[in-house]
Amino acid sequence: MKSYTIHLIRHGLTDGNTKGQYIGSTDVPLAPEGLTQLLQLKERFQYPNADAYFTSPLLRCQQTLKALYPQATPLVIPGLAECSFGKWEGKTANELQNDPEFVQWMEAGGKDAPPEGESSAQFQTRCCEAFSKVVEGLMKTGTTSAVIVTHGGVIMTLLATFGLPRANFYDWLVDNGCGYSIRVTPNLWMRGQVVEVYEQLPLGIQDPDSGNQTIVLDIAREAANRAWGDVEDHPEES
């Protein structure tokens, strides 16, 4: 039976990422060093090509796709935008530590909606519905490979929901410009809506012979700690 390959790639570095800001729905561009890093990754490693390309509507994702795949004409998927942090957008956890609403939100595990923002349940529903439509579109048209450039929160949510092997939300943390390749087998998708996660991206980034000793998940956890505090203190999400 035909299977479908989807490459999920997180956008490049932004100024907000380096500062630990909540920039979910804020439409910021790549930082200059973010673009440089993407081009260096592209030169040193391999990003797989595909038959179809999709992107979040936010500028940082569209710029990332253009840098990695200049030949591509992507389809914009609004449902794959990052979670909205409402009135906390652009602020850091340190700046918000004396805000009673923020303290309550953190104590509740970040599941409730921030003021004027999205709850984790709303975000999960939106992302998963958008991804499911992409998968259904690939199957309907017989398109066997796709690239999706999106956000860290989207990737973690999708893989915690659909991914095999099963892992918790924070286990799918990934650095800017990196991601995962997944395989969708129609009978498994139709029966249980699961996908096989089989490769980290770009290809070769964790190959010991490449000379790159970066452990992608460790770097991503460090970045998350800067924004959220110790991620081990947060309840696991699914």
C-alpha positions in Angstrom: 0.0 0.0 0.0 1.2 3.5 -0.8 2.6 5.5 2.1 3.0 9.3 2.5 6.1 11.1 3.8 5.8 14.5 5.5 8.8 16.5 6.7 7.9 18.8 9.6 10.4 21.7 10.0 10.5 24.4 12.6 11.1 27.9 11.5 14.5 29.6 11.9 15.7 31.7 14.8 13.9 35.0 15.7 14.9 37.7 18.0 12.1 36.7 20.3 13.5 33.2 20.5 16.9 34.5 21.7 15.2 36.7 24.3 12.8 34.0 25.6 9.7 35.9 24.6 6.2 34.6 24.0 5.8 35.3 20.3 3.2 32.7 19.3 0.9 34.8 17.1 3.2 37.8 16.8 4.3 38.0 13.2 8.0 38.6 13.5 10.6 38.0 10.9 13.7 35.8 11.1 16.6 37.3 12.9 19.6 37.9 10.6 21.5 35.2 12.5 18.5 32.9 12.0 18.7 33.2 8.3 22.5 32.7 8.4 22.0 29.6 10.5 19.5 28.1 8.1 21.8 28.6 5.1 24.6 27.0 7.1 22.5 24.0 8.0 21.4 23.7 4.3 25.0 23.8 3.1 26.2 21.3 5.7 23.3 18.9 5.9 20.4 17.8 3.7 16.8 18.9 3.7 14.7 16.5 1.7 12.7 17.8 -1.3 9.0 17.0 -1.7 6.1 17.1 -4.2 4.1 19.6 -2.1 5.0 22.4 0.3 3.0 23.9 3.1 3.7 26.7 5.6 2.2 28.5 8.6 0.9 32.0 7.6 3.4 33.7 9.8 6.4 35.4 8.2 9.1 33.5 10.0 7.8 30.3 8.6 7.4 31.6 5.1 10.9 33.1 5.1 12.3 29.7 6.4 10.6 27.8 3.6 11.9 30.3 1.0 15.5 30.0 2.4 15.5 26.2 2.4 13.3 25.6 -0.8 13.6 28.7 -3.0 12.0 26.8 -5.9 8.9 25.9 -3.9 5.4 27.6 -4.2 3.9 26.8 -0.8 0.3 26.6 0.2 -0.4 28.6 3.4 -2.3 26.7 6.1 -3.7 29.2 8.7 -4.5 26.4 11.2 -0.7 25.6 11.5 0.1 29.0 13.1 1.6 29.0 16.5 -0.5 29.3 19.7 -1.6 32.7 20.7 -0.5 34.0 24.1 -2.8 36.9 24.0 -1.8 39.9 26.0 1.4 38.2 27.0 2.8 38.2 23.5 6.3 39.8 23.3 6.9 39.4 27.0 9.2 37.0 28.9 8.4 34.8 31.8 10.6 37.0 34.0 8.6 40.1 33.0 5.4 38.3 33.8 6.4 36.7 37.1 4.5 39.2 39.2 1.4 39.1 37.1 -1.3 37.1 39.1 -3.0 35.8 36.0 0.4 34.5 34.7 1.3 32.9 38.0 -2.1 31.2 38.1 -1.7 30.1 34.4 1.7 28.6 35.1 0.5 26.8 38.3 -2.3 25.2 36.2 0.3 23.9 33.8 -0.3 26.4 31.0 -3.4 24.6 29.9 -5.9 27.4 30.3 -6.2 30.2 27.8 -4.0 33.3 28.6 -6.0 36.5 28.6 -7.1 37.1 25.0 -5.2 33.9 23.9 -5.8 30.2 23.2 -6.0 27.4 25.6 -3.9 24.3 25.0 -7.1 22.4 24.1 -8.1 25.0 21.5 -4.6 25.0 20.1 -4.4 21.2 19.9 -7.8 21.0 18.1 -6.9 23.7 15.6 -3.5 22.2 14.7 -4.7 18.6 14.5 -7.7 19.5 12.3 -5.4 21.5 10.0 -2.9 18.6 9.8 -5.6 16.0 9.2 -6.8 18.1 6.2 -3.3 18.1 4.8 -3.0 14.3 5.2 -6.5 13.8 3.6 -5.5 16.1 0.7 -2.3 14.2 0.1 -4.2 10.9 0.0 -6.9 12.3 -2.2 -4.4 13.6 -4.8 -1.9 10.8 -4.5 0.8 13.2 -3.5 3.3 11.0 -1.6 5.7 13.6 -0.1 5.3 17.0 1.5 7.2 19.6 3.6 5.5 21.6 6.3 7.3 24.6 7.8 5.7 25.5 11.0 6.4 26.2 14.7 7.8 24.3 17.6 4.5 24.2 19.5 2.7 22.9 16.5 5.3 20.2 15.8 5.2 19.1 19.5 1.5 19.1 19.6 1.1 17.0 16.4 3.7 14.4 17.4 2.4 14.1 20.9 -1.1 13.5 19.5 -0.4 11.4 16.4 3.3 10.2 16.6 4.7 6.7 17.0 6.7 5.9 19.1 4.5 7.5 21.7 6.2 10.3 23.6 5.1 13.3 25.7 4.8 16.8 24.5 8.2 18.1 25.6 10.0 15.0 24.2 9.4 16.4 20.8 11.2 19.7 21.4 13.3 20.6 18.4 15.7 23.4 17.6 15.1 26.2 15.1 15.6 24.9 11.5 15.3 21.3 12.5 12.4 18.8 12.6 11.2 15.3 11.9 10.2 13.1 9.0 7.0 11.1 9.5 5.4 8.3 7.5 1.7 8.1 7.1 0.3 4.7 6.2 -3.3 4.9 5.1 -4.6 1.9 7.0 -3.0 3.0 10.3 -4.2 6.6 9.8 -7.7 5.5 9.0 -7.9 3.1 11.9 -6.2 5.1 14.6 -4.8 8.4 13.3 -1.2 7.6 14.0 2.0 8.3 12.1 5.5 6.9 12.2 8.3 9.3 13.2 11.4 7.9 11.6 14.0 10.6 11.1 15.3 13.9 12.5 16.0 16.8 10.2 18.1 18.0 8.5 19.4 14.6 7.5 22.8 13.9 9.1 22.7 16.5 11.8 23.1 13.8 14.5 25.5 11.6 12.5 28.7 11.2 14.7 30.8 11.2 11.6 29.5 14.7 10.6 31.5 16.3 13.3 28.3 18.0 14.6 27.9 17.0 18.3 24.8 19.0 18.8 22.0 17.1 20.5 18.9 18.7 19.1 16.5 17.9 21.8 18.9 19.1 24.6 19.3 22.5 22.8 15.6 22.8 22.4 14.9 22.0 26.1 17.4 24.7 27.1 15.6 27.2 24.9 12.2 26.1 26.4 13.7 26.5 29.9 14.6 30.1 29.1 11.0 30.9 28.1 9.0 28.7 30.5 11.3 27.8 33.4 12.2 24.2 34.1 10.0 22.1 31.7 10.3 19.2 34.1 8.1 21.1 36.5 5.2 21.2 34.0 2.6 18.5 33.8 3.0 16.2 30.8 0.7 17.1 27.9 -0.7 14.8 25.2 
